């Protein structure tokens, strides 16, 4: 992730709200409004976020495009 692009978002919201689902964080109302305003531009799909969060919890890495169950 290139910090320069995200800096205005982080300056405004104190964190990068597109990572909330992946990191298991609850979104604040202002963050939810931001995501809506941007048309969910950089938000991970719910299933993708769930899979990434689970992989992080289990400390495992699955290459992109591979099924973690195989």
Protein Blocks (a to p, Z undefined) as FASTA:
>chain_A
ZZklmmmmmmmnopafklmmmnopacdfklmmmmmmnoommaccfklmmmmmmmmmnopa
cdehiafkZZ
